[in-house]
Structures are given as structure tokens and as C-alpha cells.
């Protein structure tokens, strides 16, 4: 089970001079302890599995880190770690999940959402590419989604959809 590119949730910003304060404010707004749940797709064509997750995130003006775990079916727990740095308004970093190998993240922020292109460390769902979004929802919520491409239809398919609340 590829649990959480959630952690991919990693975000950071070292934006152009006029945007540094807003990037730092955004990053600080997603710092803290989070809890919630959602669904993870284990195999293409299969059904979603419900998960419950806990995560702690830290941030400063140019770095963001997330450490967490998700539990499925009461007995399976998977940890994840994401580390992201900002450079001139672009974000890059790594995500380590179930495989134990670092996958790469490259992205940008659009309003309240960080959008990442993911290159998995090994093949997942027929390729090594996916998209990850980390969206700030209201004052105390985060939505984390990974979206892959179904190799048969070519259509996007949501493989992880998590909704977390600040605790």
C-alpha cells in the first residue's frame, strides 16, 4: 500500500522578495499537529481502503517537514516523512514512504495549495509519475491528495485522499 505521499505534503518557500512574508505565513499556517483520515487505493481497479492518520509538521520561511503515520484495517501502520525546501518560489524535496526509498517532489504554490510533481523511487501503478496536492482548508484543515494516471484509460485517478484537522 502506498500510504501517503501525504507526507509529501511537504511544502516550503523562499519566494521572490515581495512574497517572502506571505510564503512564511503560509508555511507557518500548516505547521502543527494534525489528525484525520481518508482513503488510499491499494491497487488499480481495486477498492479504496479507509485510513486514519496522525502527522506533525514544522516550518520556517524556507523549509517544511512532515512526519506521520497512517493506519489501515486497524492492524497495518505505515510511516512517512517529507522534507521540502523553497528556492526562488519553487519547491523541491523528498518523500519517504512505504518503500523506504526517497521519491522526489518538485512544485509551486497556487493560493492555498501546494502542487507537486512526484517521481516515485520505484514504479507505482504502472509508472513512476504522479501529482501531489497539499491544500490548506479553512483555518484548521489540510487536504492531501495524490493523483496518478490509469495506464489503461489515460485518465487521472485519485490514489490518496486525506482530510486532516489541527489538534
C-alpha positions, 0 to 999 in steps of 0.5 A, spaced: 500 500 500 502 506 498 500 510 504 501 517 503 505 521 499 501 525 504 507 526 507 509 529 501 505 534 503 511 537 504 511 544 502 516 550 503 518 557 500 523 562 499 519 566 494 521 572 490 522 578 495 515 581 495 512 574 497 517 572 502 512 574 508 506 571 505 510 564 503 512 564 511 505 565 513 503 560 509 508 555 511 507 557 518 499 556 517 500 548 516 505 547 521 502 543 527 499 537 529 494 534 525 489 528 525 484 525 520 483 520 515 481 518 508 482 513 503 488 510 499 487 505 493 491 499 494 491 497 487 488 499 480 481 497 479 481 495 486 477 498 492 479 504 496 481 502 503 479 507 509 485 510 513 486 514 519 492 518 520 496 522 525 502 527 522 506 533 525 509 538 521 514 544 522 516 550 518 520 556 517 520 561 511 524 556 507 523 549 509 517 544 511 517 537 514 512 532 515 512 526 519 506 521 520 503 515 520 497 512 517 493 506 519 489 501 515 484 495 517 486 497 524 492 492 524 497 495 518 501 502 520 505 505 515 510 511 516 512 517 512 516 523 512 517 529 507 522 534 507 521 540 502 525 546 501 523 553 497 528 556 492 526 562 488 518 560 489 519 553 487 519 547 491 523 541 491 524 535 496 523 528 498 518 523 500 519 517 504 514 512 504 512 505 504 518 503 500 523 506 504 526 509 498 526 517 497 521 519 491 522 526 489 517 532 489 518 538 485 512 544 485 509 551 486 504 554 490 497 556 487 493 560 493 492 555 498 495 549 495 501 546 494 502 542 487 507 537 486 510 533 481 512 526 484 517 521 481 516 515 485 523 511 487 520 505 484 514 504 479 507 505 482 501 503 478 504 502 472 509 508 472 513 512 476 509 519 475 504 522 479 501 529 482 501 531 489 496 536 492 497 539 499 491 544 500 490 548 506 482 548 508 479 553 512 483 555 518 484 548 521 484 543 515 489 540 510 487 536 504 492 531 501 491 528 495 495 524 490 493 523 483 496 518 478 494 516 471 490 509 469 495 506 464 489 503 461 484 509 460 489 515 460 485 518 465 487 521 472 485 517 478 485 519 485 490 514 489 490 518 496 485 522 499 486 525 506 482 530 510 486 532 516 484 537 522 489 541 527 489 538 534 
